[in-house]
Amino acid sequence: MQWHDLWAAFALYLVLEGLIPFANPGGMRRTLAMLSGLDDRTLRIGGLLSMIAGALLLYAVRGGA
């Protein structure tokens, strides 16, 4: 992997992160309010599942499968 790949991935991440607040700011506020009510264990499990899904997708996209 080269540095420009990392920067391209980071730029794409920022674009994707900005889509929801731009398209539906009220929905994002409601979602964040709901997330703030969850306990730590539930948030950690969600984060872990997200990391695993991202790693598996990256592995598949990069031709590891």
C-alpha positions as YAML, in Angstrom:
chain: A
units: angstrom
residues:
- id: 1
  name: MET
  ca: [0.00, 0.00, 0.00]
- id: 2
  name: GLN
  ca: [1.21, 3.45, -0.84]
- id: 3
  name: TRP
  ca: [0.54, 6.69, 1.02]
- id: 4
  name: HIS
  ca: [-1.69, 8.07, -1.71]
- id: 5
  name: ASP
  ca: [-3.99, 5.05, -1.24]
- id: 6
  name: LEU
  ca: [-4.33, 5.89, 2.45]
- id: 7
  name: TRP
  ca: [-5.10, 9.54, 1.70]
- id: 8
  name: ALA
  ca: [-7.61, 8.54, -0.99]
- id: 9
  name: ALA
  ca: [-9.35, 6.22, 1.47]
- id: 10
  name: PHE
  ca: [-9.45, 8.98, 4.10]
- id: 11
  name: ALA
  ca: [-10.89, 11.45, 1.58]
- id: 12
  name: LEU
  ca: [-13.59, 8.95, 0.59]
- id: 13
  name: TYR
  ca: [-14.37, 8.38, 4.27]
- id: 14
  name: LEU
  ca: [-14.88, 12.13, 4.77]
- id: 15
  name: VAL
  ca: [-17.18, 12.34, 1.74]
- id: 16
  name: LEU
  ca: [-19.28, 9.41, 2.95]
- id: 17
  name: GLU
  ca: [-19.41, 10.76, 6.52]
- id: 18
  name: GLY
  ca: [-20.71, 14.08, 5.21]
- id: 19
  name: LEU
  ca: [-23.53, 12.63, 3.14]
- id: 20
  name: ILE
  ca: [-26.01, 11.93, 5.94]
- id: 21
  name: PRO
  ca: [-25.77, 15.28, 7.77]
- id: 22
  name: PHE
  ca: [-25.99, 17.08, 4.43]
- id: 23
  name: ALA
  ca: [-28.96, 15.07, 3.12]
- id: 24
  name: ASN
  ca: [-30.91, 14.62, 6.37]
- id: 25
  name: PRO
  ca: [-29.66, 16.68, 9.33]
- id: 26
  name: GLY
  ca: [-32.81, 16.06, 11.38]
- id: 27
  name: GLY
  ca: [-32.53, 12.32, 10.94]
- id: 28
  name: MET
  ca: [-28.91, 12.45, 12.00]
- id: 29
  name: ARG
  ca: [-29.83, 14.37, 15.16]
- id: 30
  name: ARG
  ca: [-32.48, 11.77, 16.03]
- id: 31
  name: THR
  ca: [-30.03, 8.94, 15.39]
- id: 32
  name: LEU
  ca: [-27.32, 10.54, 17.55]
- id: 33
  name: ALA
  ca: [-29.86, 11.14, 20.34]
- id: 34
  name: MET
  ca: [-30.86, 7.47, 20.17]
- id: 35
  name: LEU
  ca: [-27.21, 6.36, 20.19]
- id: 36
  name: SER
  ca: [-26.46, 8.52, 23.24]
- id: 37
  name: GLY
  ca: [-29.03, 6.48, 25.17]
- id: 38
  name: LEU
  ca: [-27.35, 3.15, 24.50]
- id: 39
  name: ASP
  ca: [-25.12, 1.52, 27.09]
- id: 40
  name: ASP
  ca: [-21.37, 1.18, 26.58]
- id: 41
  name: ARG
  ca: [-21.51, -2.57, 25.92]
- id: 42
  name: THR
  ca: [-23.96, -2.16, 23.05]
- id: 43
  name: LEU
  ca: [-21.90, 0.62, 21.48]
- id: 44
  name: ARG
  ca: [-18.72, -1.46, 21.78]
- id: 45
  name: ILE
  ca: [-20.36, -4.46, 20.13]
- id: 46
  name: GLY
  ca: [-21.60, -2.22, 17.30]
- id: 47
  name: GLY
  ca: [-18.12, -0.77, 16.87]
- id: 48
  name: LEU
  ca: [-16.53, -4.21, 16.86]
- id: 49
  name: LEU
  ca: [-18.98, -5.51, 14.26]
- id: 50
  name: SER
  ca: [-18.33, -2.44, 12.12]
- id: 51
  name: MET
  ca: [-14.55, -2.95, 12.31]
- id: 52
  name: ILE
  ca: [-14.87, -6.64, 11.41]
- id: 53
  name: ALA
  ca: [-17.17, -5.87, 8.48]
- id: 54
  name: GLY
  ca: [-14.78, -3.18, 7.24]
- id: 55
  name: ALA
  ca: [-11.75, -5.46, 7.52]
- id: 56
  name: LEU
  ca: [-13.53, -8.28, 5.68]
- id: 57
  name: LEU
  ca: [-14.69, -5.91, 2.94]
- id: 58
  name: LEU
  ca: [-11.17, -4.49, 2.56]
- id: 59
  name: TYR
  ca: [-9.75, -8.01, 2.39]
- id: 60
  name: ALA
  ca: [-12.23, -8.95, -0.34]
- id: 61
  name: VAL
  ca: [-11.73, -5.73, -2.32]
- id: 62
  name: ARG
  ca: [-7.96, -5.93, -2.15]
- id: 63
  name: GLY
  ca: [-8.04, -9.39, -3.72]
- id: 64
  name: GLY
  ca: [-7.26, -11.47, -0.65]
- id: 65
  name: ALA
  ca: [-10.17, -13.84, -1.26]
...
